[in-house]
Amino acid sequence: MNLIGQWGHPEVKAAIDQIIRQAKKVRMPFGTPASSPEDFAEYVARGATLMTVGGDLEWLQQAALDSLKRTKSLLESRGYKGFQEP
């Protein structure tokens, strides 16, 4: 198929739909890691029961960005204006 990472590609979607149909047919739980809450909700709506959302790298990156924003806000609230994000 050679469509790695192209989750929205029609061929990829068709293959996923086929897997979902077969899993439902034999009453097998199915799911996938979701890259966003929206993807998570879409798969649950399609019957998925074995789901995860996000991953270690994503969570660590978001936590670092949140910490950076809080630090910048704190410094600015104390009058320091020279803070630059990397």
Secondary structure, DSSP 8 states (H G I E B T S, - for coil): ---TT-TTSHHHHHHHHHHHHHHHHTT-----EESSHHHHHHHHHTT--S-EES-HHHHHHHHHHHHHHHHHHHHHHTT-------
